[in-house]
Amino acid sequence: MAISDWPAEERPREKLLARGAAALSDAELLAIFLRTGVQGCSAVDLARQLLEHFGGLRPLMECSQADFCTAHGLGPAKYVQLQAVLEMSRRHLEAQLVRESALESPTMVRQYLASRLRHEPREVFACLLLDNRHRVIRYEALFYGTINAASVHPREVVKLALAHNAAALILAHNHPSGVAEPSQADRQITDRLVQSLGLVDIRVLDHMVIGDGETVSFAERGLL
């Protein structure tokens, strides 16, 4: 049966308008994104098949272009649409942070940094530059690869902060293993950066380690 023949309250679009996006299942949300199914398969049925194929919504949204485009019912056009949606979501979070104090929106900061770093296949060290009211000036990824005391250069972080007149920073990096527990090297890097930035009166408010579904805050752990 085509979705247009379903009762109105069961159709994904009508359900969203009546009850809000949070009321929809993953398959219903994906069906709205897909817009149409394939021969003999409604958009919702196709969405269910894709979720089963990829192992859920998140793996589907984070898979490579090659894997995405080889799935039945998907292709380059849908991949482009998905990437645009993901980037709009990241920019929406960033725009909210710009208007508010990062210290007053810790959940939003976590969500934004996770959206930037969680999917990276290698370690990425980044900074969130803040003004004197702790509003976001910009996000900058600085170092890539295995993050250790030798690969993170304090002078580059100081230079970036001074160039943008930042009053404070939130440091962040990901652990591709998925385990967010800070390592000894992470602590050493943080100590060096706190000391170097302190010489020019720039505070390090936090260092967040992004794992798979979890984020560890140095500030919350009492490590700063």
ROSE-4610 file (N, C-alpha, C; in Angstrom, 1 decimal, always signed):
// ROSE-4610
residu = [M/M/M/A/A/A/I/I/I/S/S/S/D/D/D/W/W/W/P/P/P/A/A/A/E/E/E/E/E/E/R/R/R/P/P/P/R/R/R/E/E/E/K/K/K/L/L/L/L/L/L/A/A/A/R/R/R/G/G/G/A/A/A/A/A/A/A/A/A/L/L/L/S/S/S/D/D/D/A/A/A/E/E/E/L/L/L/L/L/L/A/A/A/I/I/I/F/F/F/L/L/L/R/R/R/T/T/T/G/G/G/V/V/V/Q/Q/Q/G/G/G/C/C/C/S/S/S/A/A/A/V/V/V/D/D/D/L/L/L/A/A/A/R/R/R/Q/Q/Q/L/L/L/L/L/L/E/E/E/H/H/H/F/F/F/G/G/G/G/G/G/L/L/L/R/R/R/P/P/P/L/L/L/M/M/M/E/E/E/C/C/C/S/S/S/Q/Q/Q/A/A/A/D/D/D/F/F/F/C/C/C/T/T/T/A/A/A/H/H/H/G/G/G/L/L/L/G/G/G/P/P/P/A/A/A/K/K/K/Y/Y/Y/V/V/V/Q/Q/Q/L/L/L/Q/Q/Q/A/A/A/V/V/V/L/L/L/E/E/E/M/M/M/S/S/S/R/R/R/R/R/R/H/H/H/L/L/L/E/E/E/A/A/A/Q/Q/Q/L/L/L/V/V/V/R/R/R/E/E/E/S/S/S/A/A/A/L/L/L/E/E/E/S/S/S/P/P/P/T/T/T/M/M/M/V/V/V/R/R/R/Q/Q/Q/Y/Y/Y/L/L/L/A/A/A/S/S/S/R/R/R/L/L/L/R/R/R/H/H/H/E/E/E/P/P/P/R/R/R/E/E/E/V/V/V/F/F/F/A/A/A/C/C/C/L/L/L/L/L/L/L/L/L/D/D/D/N/N/N/R/R/R/H/H/H/R/R/R/V/V/V/I/I/I/R/R/R/Y/Y/Y/E/E/E/A/A/A/L/L/L/F/F/F/Y/Y/Y/G/G/G/T/T/T/I/I/I/N/N/N/A/A/A/A/A/A/S/S/S/V/V/V/H/H/H/P/P/P/R/R/R/E/E/E/V/V/V/V/V/V/K/K/K/L/L/L/A/A/A/L/L/L/A/A/A/H/H/H/N/N/N/A/A/A/A/A/A/A/A/A/L/L/L/I/I/I/L/L/L/A/A/A/H/H/H/N/N/N/H/H/H/P/P/P/S/S/S/G/G/G/V/V/V/A/A/A/E/E/E/P/P/P/S/S/S/Q/Q/Q/A/A/A/D/D/D/R/R/R/Q/Q/Q/I/I/I/T/T/T/D/D/D/R/R/R/L/L/L/V/V/V/Q/Q/Q/S/S/S/L/L/L/G/G/G/L/L/L/V/V/V/D/D/D/I/I/I/R/R/R/V/V/V/L/L/L/D/D/D/H/H/H/M/M/M/V/V/V/I/I/I/G/G/G/D/D/D/G/G/G/E/E/E/T/T/T/V/V/V/S/S/S/F/F/F/A/A/A/E/E/E/R/R/R/G/G/G/L/L/L/L/L/L]
num = [1/1/1/2/2/2/3/3/3/4/4/4/5/5/5/6/6/6/7/7/7/8/8/8/9/9/9/10/10/10/11/11/11/12/12/12/13/13/13/14/14/14/15/15/15/16/16/16/17/17/17/18/18/18/19/19/19/20/20/20/21/21/21/22/22/22/23/23/23/24/24/24/25/25/25/26/26/26/27/27/27/28/28/28/29/29/29/30/30/30/31/31/31/32/32/32/33/33/33/34/34/34/35/35/35/36/36/36/37/37/37/38/38/38/39/39/39/40/40/40/41/41/41/42/42/42/43/43/43/44/44/44/45/45/45/46/46/46/47/47/47/48/48/48/49/49/49/50/50/50/51/51/51/52/52/52/53/53/53/54/54/54/55/55/55/56/56/56/57/57/57/58/58/58/59/59/59/60/60/60/61/61/61/62/62/62/63/63/63/64/64/64/65/65/65/66/66/66/67/67/67/68/68/68/69/69/69/70/70/70/71/71/71/72/72/72/73/73/73/74/74/74/75/75/75/76/76/76/77/77/77/78/78/78/79/79/79/80/80/80/81/81/81/82/82/82/83/83/83/84/84/84/85/85/85/86/86/86/87/87/87/88/88/88/89/89/89/90/90/90/91/91/91/92/92/92/93/93/93/94/94/94/95/95/95/96/96/96/97/97/97/98/98/98/99/99/99/100/100/100/101/101/101/102/102/102/103/103/103/104/104/104/105/105/105/106/106/106/107/107/107/108/108/108/109/109/109/110/110/110/111/111/111/112/112/112/113/113/113/114/114/114/115/115/115/116/116/116/117/117/117/118/118/118/119/119/119/120/120/120/121/121/121/122/122/122/123/123/123/124/124/124/125/125/125/126/126/126/127/127/127/128/128/128/129/129/129/130/130/130/131/131/131/132/132/132/133/133/133/134/134/134/135/135/135/136/136/136/137/137/137/138/138/138/139/139/139/140/140/140/141/141/141/142/142/142/143/143/143/144/144/144/145/145/145/146/146/146/147/147/147/148/148/148/149/149/149/150/150/150/151/151/151/152/152/152/153/153/153/154/154/154/155/155/155/156/156/156/157/157/157/158/158/158/159/159/159/160/160/160/161/161/161/162/162/162/163/163/163/164/164/164/165/165/165/166/166/166/167/167/167/168/168/168/169/169/169/170/170/170/171/171/171/172/172/172/173/173/173/174/174/174/175/175/175/176/176/176/177/177/177/178/178/178/179/179/179/180/180/180/181/181/181/182/182/182/183/183/183/184/184/184/185/185/185/186/186/186/187/187/187/188/188/188/189/189/189/190/190/190/191/191/191/192/192/192/193/193/193/194/194/194/195/195/195/196/196/196/197/197/197/198/198/198/199/199/199/200/200/200/201/201/201/202/202/202/203/203/203/204/204/204/205/205/205/206/206/206/207/207/207/208/208/208/209/209/209/210/210/210/211/211/211/212/212/212/213/213/213/214/214/214/215/215/215/216/216/216/217/217/217/218/218/218/219/219/219/220/220/220/221/221/221/222/222/222/223/223/223/224/224/224]
x = [+0.8/+0.0/+0.9/+0.6/+1.3/+1.1/+2.0/+1.9/+0.7/+0.4/-0.8/-2.1/-2.1/-3.3/-3.4/-2.4/-2.4/-3.4/-3.9/-4.6/-3.7/-4.3/-3.5/-2.6/-3.1/-2.3/-1.1/-1.1/+0.1/+1.1/+0.8/+1.7/+2.8/+4.1/+5.2/+5.1/+4.8/+4.7/+3.6/+2.4/+1.3/+1.5/+2.1/+2.4/+3.4/+4.4/+5.3/+4.7/+3.8/+3.1/+2.2/+1.6/+0.6/+1.2/+2.4/+2.9/+4.4/+5.0/+6.4/+7.4/+8.6/+9.6/+10.0/+10.0/+10.4/+9.5/+8.2/+7.3/+7.5/+8.4/+8.6/+9.7/+9.6/+10.7/+11.8/+12.9/+14.1/+13.6/+12.9/+12.5/+11.5/+10.7/+9.8/+10.5/+11.5/+12.3/+13.1/+13.7/+14.5/+13.6/+12.4/+11.4/+11.1/+11.0/+10.7/+11.9/+13.1/+14.3/+14.4/+14.0/+14.1/+13.0/+11.9/+10.8/+10.0/+10.7/+10.0/+10.7/+10.0/+10.5/+11.0/+11.1/+11.4/+10.3/+10.4/+9.3/+8.9/+7.7/+7.2/+7.6/+8.1/+8.6/+8.3/+7.5/+7.3/+8.5/+8.5/+9.6/+9.9/+8.8/+9.0/+9.7/+9.2/+9.8/+11.2/+11.5/+12.9/+13.8/+13.2/+14.0/+14.3/+13.3/+13.6/+14.7/+14.6/+15.6/+17.0/+17.1/+18.4/+18.9/+18.1/+18.5/+19.0/+18.4/+18.9/+20.2/+20.3/+21.5/+22.7/+22.6/+23.7/+23.8/+22.8/+22.9/+22.4/+21.6/+21.0/+21.2/+20.6/+20.6/+22.0/+22.6/+23.9/+25.0/+25.1/+26.1/+25.7/+24.5/+24.1/+24.5/+24.3/+24.6/+26.1/+26.9/+28.3/+29.2/+28.5/+29.2/+29.9/+30.8/+31.5/+30.6/+30.9/+30.1/+30.0/+31.1/+31.1/+30.1/+30.1/+29.2/+27.8/+27.6/+26.2/+25.6/+26.4/+25.9/+25.7/+26.3/+26.1/+24.8/+24.2/+22.9/+21.8/+20.9/+19.7/+18.8/+18.5/+17.6/+18.3/+19.7/+20.5/+21.4/+22.0/+22.9/+23.6/+24.4/+25.1/+24.2/+23.0/+22.1/+21.7/+21.3/+20.9/+22.1/+23.3/+24.4/+24.7/+24.6/+24.8/+23.7/+22.5/+21.4/+21.7/+22.2/+22.5/+23.6/+24.7/+25.8/+25.4/+24.5/+24.0/+23.2/+22.4/+21.6/+22.5/+23.5/+24.4/+25.2/+25.6/+26.3/+25.4/+24.2/+23.2/+23.0/+22.9/+22.8/+24.0/+25.2/+26.4/+26.4/+26.0/+26.0/+24.9/+23.8/+22.8/+23.3/+24.0/+24.5/+25.5/+26.4/+27.4/+26.8/+25.7/+25.0/+24.4/+23.9/+23.4/+24.5/+25.6/+26.7/+27.3/+27.3/+27.8/+26.9/+25.7/+24.8/+24.8/+25.3/+25.2/+26.6/+26.7/+27.9/+28.2/+29.4/+29.7/+29.6/+29.9/+29.9/+28.5/+27.5/+26.1/+25.4/+26.1/+25.5/+26.4/+26.8/+27.8/+27.3/+26.0/+25.4/+25.5/+25.3/+25.4/+26.8/+27.7/+29.2/+29.6/+29.1/+29.4/+28.8/+27.6/+26.9/+27.7/+28.0/+28.7/+30.1/+30.9/+32.2/+32.1/+31.1/+30.9/+30.5/+29.7/+29.3/+30.4/+31.4/+32.6/+33.7/+33.8/+34.9/+34.6/+33.4/+33.1/+33.3/+33.0/+33.1/+34.5/+35.4/+36.8/+37.5/+38.1/+38.7/+40.1/+40.7/+42.0/+41.8/+42.8/+42.7/+42.8/+42.0/+42.0/+42.0/+42.9/+43.0/+42.4/+41.5/+40.8/+40.6/+40.3/+40.1/+38.8/+38.1/+36.9/+37.3/+37.5/+38.0/+36.8/+37.0/+35.9/+36.3/+35.3/+35.6/+35.5/+35.5/+35.6/+34.3/+33.2/+31.9/+31.7/+32.7/+32.7/+31.8/+31.6/+30.8/+31.8/+31.3/+32.2/+32.6/+33.9/+34.4/+34.5/+35.1/+35.3/+35.8/+35.6/+36.1/+37.3/+38.4/+39.5/+40.2/+40.3/+41.0/+42.5/+43.4/+44.8/+45.8/+45.6/+46.6/+45.8/+46.5/+45.9/+46.9/+46.3/+47.1/+47.2/+48.2/+48.4/+48.7/+47.8/+47.9/+48.8/+49.9/+50.8/+51.5/+52.3/+53.0/+53.9/+54.4/+55.3/+54.5/+53.3/+52.6/+51.7/+51.4/+50.6/+51.6/+51.6/+52.6/+51.9/+52.2/+51.6/+51.7/+52.9/+53.0/+52.0/+51.6/+50.5/+49.2/+48.9/+47.6/+47.6/+48.7/+48.8/+48.7/+49.4/+49.3/+47.9/+47.2/+45.8/+44.9/+45.1/+44.2/+44.5/+45.7/+46.1/+45.5/+45.6/+45.2/+43.7/+42.9/+41.5/+41.0/+42.0/+41.7/+40.9/+41.2/+40.4/+40.8/+39.8/+40.0/+40.1/+39.6/+39.6/+39.4/+39.7/+39.6/+39.0/+38.3/+38.0/+38.7/+39.6/+40.3/+39.5/+39.7/+39.0/+39.8/+39.6/+40.1/+39.4/+39.4/+38.6/+39.5/+38.9/+39.6/+38.9/+39.4/+38.8/+38.4/+39.1/+38.8/+37.4/+36.9/+35.6/+35.6/+36.7/+36.9/+37.4/+36.6/+36.9/+37.8/+38.2/+39.0/+40.3/+40.7/+41.9/+43.1/+44.1/+45.4/+46.4/+47.5/+48.5/+49.0/+49.1/+49.6/+48.6/+47.3/+46.2/+46.4/+46.8/+47.0/+48.2/+49.3/+50.5/+50.3/+49.6/+49.3/+48.5/+47.5/+46.6/+47.4/+48.3/+49.1/+50.0/+50.6/+51.5/+50.8/+49.6/+48.8/+48.2/+47.8/+47.4/+48.5/+49.7/+50.9/+51.2/+51.3/+51.6/+50.6/+49.3/+48.3/+48.2/+48.5/+48.4/+49.4/+50.5/+51.6/+51.0/+50.0/+49.4/+48.0/+47.7/+46.4/+45.2/+45.4/+44.3/+44.0/+42.7/+42.4/+41.9/+42.3/+41.8/+40.6/+39.4/+38.2/+38.0/+38.3/+38.1/+38.9/+39.0/+39.5/+38.6/+37.9/+36.9/+37.5/+37.4/+37.8/+36.5/+36.4/+35.2/+35.4/+34.5/+34.5/+33.3/+33.0/+31.8/+30.6/+29.8/+28.6/+28.9/+30.2/+30.5/+31.6/+31.5/+32.5/+33.0/+34.3/+34.9/+35.4/+35.0/+35.4/+36.5/+37.6/+38.7/+38.2/+37.4/+36.9/+36.1/+35.2/+34.3/+35.0/+36.1/+36.9/+37.9/+38.0/+38.9/+40.3/+40.5/+41.9/+42.5/+41.7/+42.2/+42.4]
y = [-1.2/+0.0/+1.2/+2.2/+3.4/+4.3/+5.1/+5.9/+6.8/+7.3/+8.2/+7.5/+6.2/+5.4/+5.1/+5.5/+5.2/+6.2/+5.9/+6.9/+8.1/+9.3/+10.5/+10.6/+10.1/+10.2/+9.3/+8.4/+7.4/+7.8/+8.8/+9.2/+10.1/+9.8/+10.5/+12.1/+12.6/+14.1/+14.7/+14.1/+14.6/+14.4/+13.3/+13.0/+14.0/+14.4/+15.4/+16.7/+17.1/+18.4/+18.4/+17.3/+17.2/+17.1/+16.3/+15.9/+16.4/+16.9/+17.3/+16.2/+16.6/+15.6/+14.6/+14.9/+14.0/+12.8/+12.9/+11.8/+10.7/+11.0/+10.0/+9.1/+7.9/+6.9/+7.2/+6.5/+6.7/+6.4/+5.4/+5.0/+6.1/+6.6/+7.7/+8.9/+9.3/+10.5/+10.3/+9.1/+8.8/+8.8/+8.3/+8.2/+9.6/+10.6/+12.0/+12.5/+12.1/+12.5/+11.9/+10.6/+9.9/+10.4/+10.8/+11.3/+10.2/+9.4/+8.3/+7.0/+5.9/+4.6/+4.1/+2.8/+2.2/+1.3/+0.7/-0.1/-1.3/-1.3/-2.3/-2.1/-0.9/-0.6/+0.8/+1.1/+2.5/+3.1/+4.5/+5.2/+4.7/+4.4/+3.9/+2.5/+1.6/+0.3/+0.3/+1.2/+1.4/+1.9/+2.8/+3.4/+2.3/+1.4/+0.3/-0.6/-0.9/-1.8/-1.2/+0.2/+0.8/+0.9/+1.1/+1.1/-0.2/-1.3/-2.6/-2.9/-2.4/-2.6/-2.0/-0.7/+0.1/-0.2/-0.7/-0.9/+0.3/+1.1/+2.2/+3.5/+4.6/+5.9/+6.5/+6.5/+7.1/+6.5/+5.2/+4.6/+5.0/+5.1/+5.5/+6.9/+7.8/+9.2/+9.5/+8.6/+8.8/+8.0/+7.1/+6.3/+7.0/+6.4/+7.0/+7.2/+8.0/+8.2/+6.9/+6.2/+4.9/+3.9/+3.8/+2.8/+3.3/+4.6/+5.2/+4.9/+5.2/+5.2/+3.7/+2.7/+1.4/+0.8/+1.4/+0.9/+1.1/+0.1/+0.2/+1.4/+2.2/+3.3/+4.6/+4.5/+5.7/+6.0/+7.2/+7.6/+8.9/+9.4/+10.7/+11.8/+12.0/+13.1/+13.0/+11.9/+11.7/+11.9/+11.5/+11.7/+13.2/+14.0/+15.4/+16.1/+15.6/+16.2/+15.9/+14.7/+14.3/+15.2/+15.3/+16.1/+17.6/+18.1/+19.5/+19.6/+18.5/+18.5/+18.5/+17.6/+17.5/+18.8/+19.5/+20.8/+21.9/+21.9/+22.9/+22.7/+21.4/+21.1/+21.6/+21.4/+21.9/+23.4/+24.1/+25.5/+26.1/+25.4/+25.8/+25.8/+24.7/+24.6/+25.8/+26.0/+27.0/+28.4/+28.7/+30.0/+30.2/+29.1/+29.2/+29.5/+28.9/+29.1/+30.5/+31.1/+32.5/+33.5/+33.2/+34.1/+33.9/+32.8/+32.5/+32.2/+32.3/+32.0/+30.5/+30.1/+28.7/+28.0/+28.8/+28.3/+28.0/+28.7/+28.6/+27.5/+27.0/+26.1/+24.9/+24.2/+23.1/+21.9/+21.7/+20.6/+20.9/+22.2/+22.6/+22.5/+22.9/+22.8/+21.4/+20.5/+19.0/+18.6/+18.9/+18.5/+19.0/+20.3/+20.9/+20.3/+20.1/+19.5/+18.0/+17.3/+15.9/+15.9/+16.8/+16.8/+17.1/+17.8/+18.2/+17.0/+16.3/+15.4/+13.9/+13.6/+12.2/+11.3/+11.7/+10.9/+10.8/+11.6/+11.6/+10.3/+9.7/+8.5/+8.6/+9.8/+10.0/+11.0/+11.1/+12.1/+13.5/+14.4/+15.8/+16.6/+17.6/+18.5/+19.8/+20.4/+21.6/+22.6/+23.8/+24.8/+25.6/+25.9/+26.8/+28.1/+29.1/+30.4/+31.2/+31.8/+32.5/+34.0/+34.9/+36.3/+36.4/+37.7/+37.9/+37.7/+37.4/+37.0/+35.5/+34.8/+33.4/+33.0/+33.9/+33.5/+33.1/+32.2/+31.6/+32.6/+32.7/+33.5/+32.6/+31.4/+30.5/+29.1/+28.1/+26.8/+26.6/+26.0/+25.8/+24.4/+23.6/+22.3/+22.6/+22.2/+22.6/+21.5/+20.3/+19.3/+18.0/+17.1/+15.9/+14.8/+13.6/+12.4/+11.9/+11.3/+10.8/+12.0/+12.3/+13.5/+13.2/+13.8/+13.6/+15.0/+15.0/+16.2/+16.8/+15.9/+16.4/+17.0/+16.5/+16.9/+18.1/+18.5/+19.7/+20.8/+21.9/+22.9/+24.1/+24.4/+25.5/+26.8/+27.1/+28.4/+28.6/+27.5/+27.7/+28.0/+27.4/+27.7/+29.1/+29.5/+30.9/+31.9/+31.6/+32.5/+32.6/+31.5/+31.5/+32.4/+32.1/+32.8/+34.4/+34.8/+36.2/+36.8/+36.1/+36.6/+36.9/+36.2/+36.4/+37.1/+37.6/+38.4/+37.6/+36.3/+35.4/+35.7/+35.6/+35.8/+34.4/+33.4/+32.1/+31.0/+29.8/+28.7/+27.5/+26.7/+25.3/+24.4/+23.5/+22.6/+21.3/+20.7/+19.4/+18.5/+17.2/+16.3/+15.0/+14.2/+12.9/+11.7/+10.7/+9.4/+8.4/+8.2/+7.3/+5.9/+5.5/+4.2/+4.2/+5.3/+5.5/+5.6/+5.3/+5.5/+6.9/+7.6/+9.0/+9.3/+8.2/+8.4/+9.1/+10.2/+11.0/+10.1/+10.2/+9.5/+10.4/+9.9/+10.7/+11.8/+11.4/+12.4/+13.6/+13.2/+14.3/+15.3/+14.7/+15.6/+16.4/+15.9/+16.6/+17.8/+17.5/+18.5/+19.6/+19.3/+20.3/+21.2/+20.6/+21.3/+22.3/+21.9/+22.7/+23.9/+23.6/+24.7/+25.7/+25.2/+26.1/+27.0/+26.5/+27.3/+28.3/+27.9/+28.8/+29.9/+29.5/+30.5/+31.5/+31.0/+31.8/+32.9/+32.7/+33.8/+35.0/+34.8/+35.9/+36.2/+35.8/+36.0/+35.5/+34.3/+33.6/+32.3/+32.2/+31.0/+29.8/+28.7/+27.4/+27.0/+27.1/+26.8/+25.3/+24.5/+23.1/+22.4/+21.1/+20.3/+19.1/+18.9/+17.9/+16.8/+15.5/+14.4/+13.7/+13.6/+13.1/+11.7/+10.8/+9.4/+9.0/+7.8/+7.3/+7.3/+8.4/+8.5/+9.1/+9.4/+10.0/+11.1/+12.1/+13.1/+13.3/+13.4/+13.6/+15.0/+15.7/+17.1/+17.1/+17.8/+17.9/+18.8/+19.8/+20.7/+20.0/+19.1/+18.4/+17.3/+16.8/+15.8/+16.5/+17.8/+18.5/+18.4/+18.3/+18.1/+19.4/+20.5/+21.8/+22.7]
z = [+0.0/+0.0/+0.0/-0.9/-0.9/+0.3/+0.7/+1.9/+1.8/+0.6/+0.4/+0.7/+0.7/+1.1/+2.6/+3.3/+4.8/+5.4/+6.6/+7.4/+7.6/+7.6/+7.7/+8.9/+10.1/+11.3/+11.3/+10.3/+10.3/+9.2/+8.4/+7.3/+8.0/+7.7/+8.4/+8.3/+7.2/+7.1/+7.9/+7.8/+8.6/+10.1/+10.4/+11.8/+12.4/+11.6/+12.0/+12.3/+11.3/+11.4/+12.6/+12.9/+14.0/+15.4/+15.4/+16.7/+17.0/+15.9/+16.0/+15.6/+15.2/+14.7/+15.7/+17.0/+18.0/+18.1/+17.6/+17.7/+16.7/+15.7/+14.6/+14.9/+14.4/+14.5/+13.6/+13.7/+12.8/+11.4/+11.2/+9.8/+9.2/+10.1/+9.5/+9.2/+10.0/+9.7/+8.4/+8.3/+7.1/+5.9/+6.0/+4.9/+4.4/+5.3/+4.8/+4.1/+4.5/+3.8/+2.4/+2.3/+1.1/+0.1/+0.6/-0.2/-0.9/-1.6/-2.4/-2.1/-2.3/-2.2/-3.6/-3.7/-5.0/-5.4/-6.6/-7.1/-6.1/-5.7/-4.8/-3.3/-3.0/-1.7/-1.3/-0.3/+0.1/+0.7/+0.9/+1.5/+2.9/+3.6/+5.0/+5.0/+4.1/+4.0/+3.6/+2.6/+2.2/+3.3/+4.1/+5.2/+6.2/+6.5/+7.4/+6.9/+5.6/+5.0/+5.1/+4.9/+5.0/+6.4/+7.4/+8.8/+9.2/+8.7/+9.0/+8.3/+7.1/+6.3/+6.9/+7.4/+8.0/+9.5/+10.1/+11.5/+12.4/+11.8/+12.5/+11.8/+12.3/+11.7/+11.7/+12.8/+12.9/+12.0/+11.9/+10.9/+9.5/+9.2/+7.8/+7.6/+8.6/+8.4/+8.4/+8.9/+9.0/+8.1/+7.2/+6.3/+5.2/+4.5/+3.4/+2.2/+1.3/+0.1/-0.7/-0.8/-1.5/-0.9/+0.4/+1.1/+0.9/+1.1/+1.0/-0.4/-1.4/-2.8/-3.3/-2.7/-3.1/-2.6/-1.6/-1.0/-1.9/-2.0/-2.8/-2.5/-3.5/-3.2/-2.9/-2.8/-2.5/-3.7/-3.7/-4.8/-4.5/-5.4/-5.2/-4.8/-5.4/-5.1/-3.6/-3.2/-1.8/-0.8/-1.2/-0.4/-0.2/-1.3/-1.3/-0.4/-0.5/+0.4/+1.9/+2.2/+3.5/+4.1/+3.3/+3.8/+4.1/+3.2/+3.4/+4.7/+5.0/+6.2/+7.4/+7.4/+8.5/+8.8/+7.7/+7.8/+8.3/+7.9/+8.4/+9.9/+10.3/+11.7/+12.5/+12.0/+12.7/+12.8/+11.7/+11.7/+12.6/+12.7/+13.6/+15.1/+15.4/+16.8/+17.0/+16.0/+16.1/+16.3/+15.5/+15.6/+17.0/+17.6/+18.9/+19.9/+19.8/+20.7/+20.6/+19.4/+19.2/+20.0/+20.2/+20.9/+22.4/+22.9/+24.3/+24.9/+26.2/+26.9/+26.8/+26.4/+26.4/+27.7/+28.8/+30.1/+30.6/+30.0/+30.4/+29.5/+28.5/+27.6/+27.4/+28.5/+28.4/+27.5/+27.6/+26.8/+25.3/+24.9/+23.5/+23.0/+23.9/+23.6/+23.3/+24.1/+23.9/+22.6/+22.3/+21.1/+19.9/+19.9/+18.8/+18.5/+19.6/+19.4/+19.0/+19.5/+19.1/+17.6/+17.1/+15.7/+14.8/+15.3/+14.6/+14.5/+15.7/+15.8/+15.9/+16.3/+16.6/+15.4/+14.2/+13.0/+12.4/+12.9/+12.3/+12.5/+11.4/+11.5/+12.1/+12.2/+12.9/+14.0/+14.8/+15.9/+15.3/+15.8/+15.5/+16.7/+16.8/+18.0/+17.5/+18.3/+17.9/+19.0/+18.7/+19.7/+19.4/+20.5/+20.4/+21.0/+20.2/+20.7/+21.2/+22.4/+23.0/+23.3/+23.3/+23.7/+25.2/+25.7/+27.1/+27.8/+27.0/+27.6/+27.4/+26.9/+26.7/+25.6/+24.6/+23.4/+22.4/+21.5/+20.5/+19.4/+19.2/+18.1/+16.9/+17.0/+15.9/+16.4/+15.6/+15.8/+14.9/+15.3/+14.5/+14.8/+13.8/+13.9/+13.6/+14.5/+14.3/+14.0/+14.6/+14.5/+14.2/+13.3/+12.9/+13.1/+13.3/+13.4/+14.9/+15.2/+16.6/+17.5/+18.4/+19.3/+20.5/+20.6/+21.7/+22.0/+23.0/+23.4/+22.3/+21.5/+20.4/+19.2/+19.0/+17.8/+18.0/+19.3/+19.5/+20.0/+19.2/+19.4/+20.1/+21.4/+22.1/+21.4/+20.7/+20.0/+19.0/+18.3/+17.2/+17.8/+19.0/+19.7/+20.2/+20.8/+21.3/+20.1/+19.0/+17.9/+17.3/+17.3/+16.8/+17.7/+19.0/+20.0/+20.0/+19.9/+19.8/+18.5/+17.4/+16.1/+16.1/+16.9/+17.0/+18.2/+19.0/+20.2/+21.2/+21.3/+22.2/+23.6/+24.5/+26.0/+26.7/+26.0/+26.6/+25.5/+25.8/+24.9/+25.5/+24.7/+25.1/+24.1/+24.7/+23.8/+23.6/+22.5/+22.2/+21.3/+21.5/+20.5/+20.6/+19.6/+19.6/+19.8/+20.2/+20.3/+19.3/+18.2/+17.2/+17.7/+18.8/+19.4/+20.0/+20.3/+20.9/+22.4/+23.0/+24.4/+24.8/+25.5/+25.8/+27.0/+27.7/+28.9/+28.5/+29.2/+28.9/+29.2/+28.3/+28.5/+29.2/+29.6/+30.2/+29.3/+28.0/+27.0/+26.9/+27.0/+27.0/+28.2/+29.3/+30.5/+30.3/+29.8/+29.6/+28.6/+27.5/+26.5/+27.2/+27.9/+28.6/+29.5/+30.3/+31.2/+30.5/+29.4/+28.6/+28.0/+27.5/+26.9/+27.9/+29.1/+30.2/+30.6/+30.7/+31.1/+30.0/+28.7/+27.6/+27.4/+27.4/+27.2/+28.4/+29.6/+30.8/+30.8/+30.1/+29.9/+29.2/+28.3/+27.6/+28.1/+29.3/+29.9/+29.2/+28.6/+28.0/+28.8/+29.2/+30.0/+29.2/+29.7/+29.1/+30.1/+29.6/+30.4/+30.5/+29.5/+29.5/+28.4/+28.5/+27.4/+27.4/+26.2/+26.1/+25.2/+25.6/+24.8/+24.3/+23.0/+22.3/+22.0/+22.5/+22.2/+21.4/+21.4/+20.7/+21.7/+21.6/+22.5/+23.8/+24.1/+25.4/+25.2/+26.1/+26.1/+27.5/+27.7/+29.0/+29.1/+30.2/+30.4/+31.5/+31.1/+32.1/+33.3/+33.0/+34.0/+35.0/+34.5/+35.4/+36.2/+35.6/+36.3/+37.4/+37.4/+38.3/+37.8/+36.5/+35.9/+35.4/+35.6/+35.2/+36.4]
